[in-house]
Amino acid sequence: MVGKGSQQHNARAFNAKNVDSERTSENVCYCNENLKEVYHELFEDAVVRFNEKQTRNDRKIDNYYEKIRTSKQEKLFHEVVVQIGNKDDMGSRTWNGSIAEIVLNDYMKEFEERNSQMKVFSSHLHMDEATPHLHIDFVPYVSNSSRGMDTRVSLKQALATQGFKGGSRNENEWSQWVSSEKKHLENHMREHNIEWEQKGTHEKHLNVLDFKKQKRLLELNSLDEDIGKRVLVIEDLVGKETRAENRVKNYKVVEEYINKLPDITTSEWLLPDPTFAMSATTYHKKHAKPLFKKLKNYIADVIATFLGLSNQYNKLKREMYQVNKLLNLTKKKYNEKEVELKKHKQKSAIYNRVEKILGKEKILDLIQKDNLKQTQQKSNDKGGFSL
């Protein structure tokens, strides 16, 4: 399972209602590091190297932790929850629960060795709840990156480095990694004669309420990821627009170039008077022809320079038009996604509030009654009948 992650809850800084405080001493804490200090350890040197290469202060990174915290593309950390069975067949107070504790402990000891690109900073085995389970919090990162910081947060690239590369939508890096981790867990289970009863995908075992909640969560995560990508596109387009505008402004050098042209009214560009007894042929060869050639070359150079700059200027104007057009379109789509995400979150908040007020069982009962009502209505519409 994937969790949002709560270090205070995992470390039992406070006890939830489902926690038996008398058994909290049986819990196992493998590590519990400060996340900000972990970020400093992992990325501070990379931040320094990145900033040294920047020529503009607005592109330098002051605080990488805050940059990721406010990012819509990456998360500060990820949490996985690992559990074997449930309270009915692997309850914490049972013999099977003790075996589950051993299996989870063996699994955890090898987790970091398998996952070299995941910095585990908080990991706890809970024995004071209904079923033994692990909370593993980690920061996924990639090293020797050619884009941005050479060491940076990236779940996708971390998994790719570990050999899990994206395929189809249902077989992406994350799903491949989860399947691999389940197999490692299964190996430890078999050492204690525990068989994995595969009843199909996890989604098929969820009740209607849980399934709809999970589907809503996936929709929200997908929208968050989509908006994150559009933010990057907008930032890139804004950068291109700024560079194009600066280049167009730089073409004021055309005016400066023209102003710096030599004054052709000076003696250097005037034909001298012929000397006494100089023939027309000699005058033409010595004075008229060289000056004409010099003037011809000069005009040709001016025309070529002007045409070259003019072509570049027109090309940049066309580029700016396309960039502005694409930028406006992307901003429009981004705003639409923002509105859509806001609506989804409002619905999700209302859904959670209703669940809190009525309780899962009541909502599930209402959903089942509504499904039955719709089924009967469809049967009546088709000419059938119901008792």
N, C-alpha and C positions, 0 to 999 in steps of 0.2 A: 504494500500500500504506500501511497505518497501522502505525506502530511505537510501542513503549513510550517510546523516546527515551533516549539515553545520551550526554550532552554530552562526557564524557571519551573515549568511543570515537570519536565523530564528530570531535573535535578532535585525535585521535591522541595523547591523554595516555598511552595504552597501546596496544599492537598485538595484535590478535587473530590466530589461526592463519591466517585466510584473507587476511591483509594482506601485500602485498609491500613491505617497508620501503624497498627500493631505489627505488620509484616514489612514495613518500609525498610527495616534494617537488613532484610534479605536481598534487597536490590543490589545491583552491581554497577558501579560507575567506572567505565573504562577510561574516559577522559572528559574534561569539562573546561575548555579553554575560552578565554575572552575573544569574541569574534573580531573586535577591532584590532586587537593585538595580532591575531592570526593574519588579518589583511596586511598589517604593517610588515610582518615577517615574510609573507609571500610576495608582496607586490611593491614594496617601497623602493627597492633598487631599480625595478623596471620603470617606475614612475620617474625617477631621477634621470635614467637613460632617455626616456621619451621626451621629457621637458628640455633636455640639453639640445635636442635636435630641432626644437620648435623656434621659429623666428618671430612668431606672434605670441604675445602674452595671453590672448584670449583662447589659445588652443592648448595652453599648458594645464595640467591637472593639479589642483591644489590638494584635494582629498579624494583618493580613489574609492574609499569606503562609501562616502556620500554620493559619489558619482554613480555607483552601482545601486545604492539604496533607492535613488530617485529614478533609476533607469526603468524603462518599460520593456526592455529587451532581455535583460538578465536579472536574476535574483541574487541576493546576498549569499544565500546558501540553500541547499535542498535537504529534505529529510525523507528517509524511507523508514517504514515501520514493518518489522519482520515478525511473523507469528506463525506457530504451527497449530493447526486445529482450532478448537474453540473451547468455551467454558464447559461444554458437555463432555468432550472427549479428552481435553488436555487442561483441565482446571488447575489453577495454581496450588490448591491444597491437596491434590491427588498425587499418586505415584507417577502417573503419566506426565503430570506437570513437572515433576522433578527431572524426568528424562528430557522433556522439552527444554528445561533450563540448561542441561548439559549440551544439547545439540546447538542451541542458540549461542552458547558461550564458545563452542568450537568454531562455529560459523564466523562469529565476530572477530576472533583472533586472526583469521586469514583475510579479512575484508580489505584492509589497507594494502596488503601484499598483492592482492589481485588488482586493486584499483589504484594504480600509482599516480593518476591525475586527479584524485579526489582527496583533499586534505580533510580528514575527520577531526573535528574540533570538539564534538560533544557526542558521547555514546553511552547509553544506559540500558541495562536489562531490568525490566520491572517485574517483580514477583508479588507486588502488593495489590494487583488488580485481578480480575476474574481469570485471565489467561496470561501466561508468561509471554512477553514480547520485547523486542528490541526497538529503540529509537536511535537511528544513526543520522547525525547531522554532518554534512560535508560541504566544502567549497570546491566545485569543479574548476580546473584551470588548465590552460594550455601554455606550453613553453616554446620558445623559438618561433613565435608567430611573426609572419611577414607583414601583418596588418595591425596598425595601432601599436599598443605596447607589446613588447616581445614576450612578456608573461602577463596574461590577463585572464579574467573570468570568462569561461565559456563551457557550458554543459555539452553542447553539440561537438565542439572540437576536442574536449576532454575524452568523450566517448569514442570519437573517431581515432584518436591517438591510441586508445586501448584496443582498437580493432573492430569497433562497432560503427559501421558506415551505413548511412541512410539508403533504404531501398524503396519499398512502396509506402503508402500512407500508413498502413497497418503494421508495417515492419520497419519502423524508423529506428534511429540509434537507441532511443530510450527503451522501446519494446524489446529490441534484441538484447540489450544489457540486462533487463529484468528477467528475461527467459534464461539467460546464462546464470544469473545469481540464483534463480530457483533451482537450477540443476546442481549447483554447488551445495545448496541447502539440502536437496534431496540425497546427495551422497552422504552427508553427515547423518541424516535420518536413517538411512539403510544400515549404517553401522550399529544402530540401536534397534534394528528390526521394526522400524516405522515405515510403512508403505504410504506413498502419495496417492490418494484416491482422487484422480482427476475427473471431476464431474463436468468438465467443460470450462468455458471462460468464467472469470470472476463475475462478470456482469450478469450472467444467467442466474446466479444465486442471489442476487440482490432483490429485495422486495421492491414493489412498485415505487414506493416513496424514495428509497435510497437510490434507485436507478435514475429517477428523474432529477434528484439532487446532483448526482454525479454528472449527468448529462449537462445540466445547467453550468456546473463548474468547468467542464471541458469547453463549453461555449464561451464562457468568460475568459478562460486562459487563451483560447484561440483568438478572441478579439484583442486581448492585451498584446499578443505576439504580433498580430496584424498591424495594430497601431504603432508598435515599436518599430516595425520595418518601415512604415510610412514616415515616421519621424526622421529616420536615417535618410530616406529619399529626399525629404524636404530640406534637411540640413545640407545634403550634397548639392541640391539644385540652387539653394541660396548662395552657397560658396561659389558655384559656377557663375551665377548672375553677378555677384560682386566682382569676381575676376574679370568678367567680360566688360563690366562698366568701367573698371579701372583701365583696362586696355584701350577702350574707346577714348577715355579722357587723355590717355597718353598720346593720342594722335594729334594733340595740340602741337606736337613737334613739327607737324607739317607746316603750320603757320610760322613757327620759329625758323624752320628750314628756309622758307621763302624769304623771311626777313633778313636772313644772313647771306642771301645771294649777293654776289659782288655787284657793284655799281658799274654797269656797262657804259656809262657816260664818261668814265675816267679815261685818261690818256692811254691806259693799257689796252682799251678796246676801240680806240680811234685810229684811223689811218693817218700817218704822218704826211706832211707836205713833201712832194718829190724834191730831191736835191737838184742842184744846177746840172743841166746836161744829162739827167737820168732818163733813159728811154722808157717807153710805156711797158715794153716786155719785161725789162728789169724790175720796174716798179711793181708790176703784177706778180712776178715771181717772188720778189723779196718781201713785199708788204701785204698786198691785197689777198693773195691766195692763202698764206699762213693764217691771217686773221679770219678769213672766211671758214677755214677748216676748224680753227679753235672755237669760233662761234657756233658752228654746226654741231660739234661734239658736245659743247656745253648745253645747247638746247635739247639734244637727244638725251643727255643724262638727266636733265630736269624733267622731261616728259616721262622717262622710264621710272624715275623715282616717284613722281606723282601718281602714275598709273598703278604702280605696285602698292603704294600706301592706300590708294583709293579702293583697290580690290580687297585688300585686307580689312579695311574699314567696313565695306559693304558686307563682307563675309561675317564679321563680328556682329553687325546689326541683325543679320539673319539668325545667327546663333542665339543672340539675346532674345529675339522674338520667340524662337522655339523653346528656349529655357523658361521664359516667363509663362508661355502657354502651358507647358508641362507642370511647372510649379503651381500655377493656379488650379489645374486639374487635380493634382495630388493633394493640395490643401483642402479642396472641396471634398474629396474622398475621405481624407483624414477626419474632417469635421463630421461627416456622415457616420464614420465608425465610432467617433467619440459619443455621438448622440445614441447610437445603437448600444454601445457598451454601458452608457448611463442607464438606459431603459432596462437592460439585462440585470444590472446590479440592483436597481430598484425593485424589480420583480423578485430577485433572489432574496433581498432583505425582507420583503413582504412575506415570501414563502417561509423563511426561517422564523419570522415572528409568529405566523399562524401555527407553525409546527410547535413553537414554544408554548403558545397559549392552549392549543387543543391536544397536543401530544401526538406522537407518531401513530399510535394504534387508532386513534379517532380519525385522523386524516386518511390512513390506509383503508379504514372501513368505509369512509365516504367515497373514496376513489373506486373501490370495488362495487359499491352500490350504483355509482354513476356508470361504470362499465356495463353492469348488468342491465341498467335502464336503457343505455344506448343499443345494446344487443337486442333487447326486446323490441325497441322502436324500429330497428332495421328489419327485424323479422316481420313486424306488422306492415311496414312499407312494402315488403315483397309479397304480401298476401298471406302471411303465416298468422299464427295465433299463439298466445301464451296464457298459461293458467295463473 
